[in-house]
Amino acid sequence: MNIALLGATSHVAKSLIRHIDRKIFRLSLYARDLKKLSDWLATSGIEHIEEFDLCSLKAFPEGKKFDGIVNCIGYGTPTKVRAAGVELFLLTEHWDNIVLQYLIENRSCIYVNFSSGAVYGTDHTSPIDESSLFDMKLNPIEDKQFYRVAKLASEAKHRACAQYSIWDIRLFSFFSRDIDVSSTYLLTDMVNAVQKRTPFVTNRTEVIRDYIHPKDLTKLVQSCLRNPNHNGSIDTRSLLPITKTELIDLFVRNFQMEVKIDGKEIEVSPTGTKAVYYSVNKNWDSVLGWSPTYTSEQAVLEEVKFLFVG
């Protein structure tokens, strides 16, 4: 299958490039900055990188025929999301419309789009499931809701295009060796604390996260690309989520991380506080023939080790 991967320098895209089954899927990698992409490939340790077709994103689709399109375009880090403003909407709409026009002209093409668990909001005291409701203050709409609304609007438009094969993958928490360690996520803060030999500063508020392993995520994308004639949204998950306390213990035991407890409320996410942020929704598992094989702990430990020991 010929697959166009849009946003090939993104965190998620890099993991897909690493793990996708290249005997089945031939990737054309579309990026804004081709030098950045080629530099990363050269140091990634991925074999036979000459097999990839590197393309300028602004030239997509160049009259080419694809069996599938995977859209990883986005702002990525919390800092960039916080600063984006209206560009959150414009960027999402621009590339989504280009891909939808391609589907109109190529009806057999399968579109896999990366959405976010943020569409469910933030105030959860229990895991998300099929019955979870959309609830949001409208007067006024707060800026921390922009990302959520942009993703939800994209998903709604895709459901309105029921005649096309479109999968929206709602990604909750994700970590791999290719993450930007300067981004302000819980795990990158821990990684930086270990690398710089400084204490990891946190409070006593417990949170629960669910980190899907890059291999499980890639298998999910591959399952979507091999299942046409469906149109829906999928929640990602691991075999077992993990608490902040368990993550801290994991880093203390394996990487000798120091910890400092601060009584202040720590808020780093531009999309709001997420105490319980994972889903148990398995609505498409039987159709896709997919289920995770790694726990969050296994996913985190395996990928973090690459950052410290290679």
Secondary structure as the mmCIF struct_conf table of DSSP 4:
data_model
#
loop_
_struct_conf.conf_type_id
_struct_conf.id
_struct_conf.beg_label_comp_id
_struct_conf.beg_label_asym_id
_struct_conf.beg_label_seq_id
_struct_conf.end_label_comp_id
_struct_conf.end_label_asym_id
_struct_conf.end_label_seq_id
STRN STRN1 ASN A 2 LEU A 6
BEND BEND1 GLY A 7 GLY A 7
TURN_TY1_P TURN_TY1_P1 ALA A 8 THR A 9
BEND BEND2 SER A 10 SER A 10
HELX_RH_AL_P HELX_RH_AL_P1 HIS A 11 HIS A 19
BEND BEND3 ILE A 20 ILE A 20
TURN_TY1_P TURN_TY1_P2 ARG A 22 ILE A 24
STRN STRN2 ARG A 26 ALA A 31
BEND BEND4 ARG A 32 ARG A 32
HELX_RH_AL_P HELX_RH_AL_P2 LEU A 34 THR A 43
BEND BEND5 SER A 44 SER A 44
BEND BEND6 GLU A 47 GLU A 47
HELX_RH_3T_P HELX_RH_3T_P1 ILE A 49 GLU A 51
BEND BEND7 PHE A 52 PHE A 52
STRN STRN3 ASP A 53 SER A 56
HELX_RH_3T_P HELX_RH_3T_P2 LEU A 57 ALA A 59
TURN_TY1_P TURN_TY1_P3 PHE A 60 GLY A 63
BEND BEND8 ASP A 67 ASP A 67
STRN STRN4 GLY A 68 ASN A 71
BEND BEND9 GLY A 74 GLY A 74
BEND BEND10 THR A 77 THR A 77
HELX_RH_AL_P HELX_RH_AL_P3 PRO A 78 ALA A 84
TURN_TY1_P TURN_TY1_P4 GLY A 85 VAL A 86
HELX_RH_AL_P HELX_RH_AL_P4 GLU A 87 GLU A 105
TURN_TY1_P TURN_TY1_P5 ARG A 107 SER A 108
STRN STRN5 ILE A 110 SER A 116
HELX_RH_3T_P HELX_RH_3T_P3 GLY A 117 TYR A 120
BEND BEND11 THR A 122 THR A 122
BEND BEND12 THR A 125 SER A 126
STRN STRN6 ILE A 128 ILE A 128
TURN_TY1_P TURN_TY1_P6 GLU A 130 SER A 131
TURN_TY1_P TURN_TY1_P7 ASN A 139 PRO A 140
HELX_LH_PP_P HELX_LH_PP_P1 ILE A 141 GLU A 142
HELX_RH_3T_P HELX_RH_3T_P4 ASP A 143 GLN A 145
HELX_RH_AL_P HELX_RH_AL_P5 PHE A 146 ALA A 160
TURN_TY1_P TURN_TY1_P8 ALA A 162 GLN A 163
BEND BEND13 TYR A 164 TYR A 164
STRN STRN7 SER A 165 LEU A 171
STRN STRN8 SER A 173 PHE A 174
TURN_TY1_P TURN_TY1_P9 ARG A 177 ASP A 178
BEND BEND14 ILE A 179 ILE A 179
TURN_TY1_P TURN_TY1_P10 VAL A 181 SER A 182
BEND BEND15 SER A 183 SER A 183
HELX_RH_AL_P HELX_RH_AL_P6 LEU A 186 LYS A 196
TURN_TY1_P TURN_TY1_P11 ARG A 197 ARG A 197
HELX_LH_PP_P HELX_LH_PP_P2 PRO A 199 PRO A 199
STRN STRN9 PHE A 200 THR A 202
BEND BEND16 ARG A 204 ARG A 204
STRN STRN10 ILE A 208 ARG A 209
STRN STRN11 TYR A 211 ILE A 212
HELX_RH_AL_P HELX_RH_AL_P7 PRO A 214 LEU A 225
TURN_TY1_P TURN_TY1_P12 ARG A 226 ARG A 226
BEND BEND17 ASN A 229 ASN A 229
STRN STRN12 ASN A 231 ASP A 235
BEND BEND18 LEU A 239 LEU A 240
STRN STRN13 ILE A 242 THR A 243
HELX_RH_AL_P HELX_RH_AL_P8 LYS A 244 PHE A 255
STRN STRN14 VAL A 259 ILE A 261
BEND BEND19 LYS A 264 LYS A 264
TURN_TY1_P TURN_TY1_P13 PRO A 270 THR A 271
BEND BEND20 ALA A 275 ALA A 275
STRN STRN15 VAL A 276 TYR A 277
STRN STRN16 SER A 279 SER A 279
TURN_TY1_P TURN_TY1_P14 ASN A 283 TRP A 284
HELX_RH_AL_P HELX_RH_AL_P9 ASP A 285 LEU A 288
TURN_TY1_P TURN_TY1_P15 GLY A 289 GLY A 289
BEND BEND21 TYR A 294 TYR A 294
HELX_RH_AL_P HELX_RH_AL_P10 SER A 296 VAL A 309
#
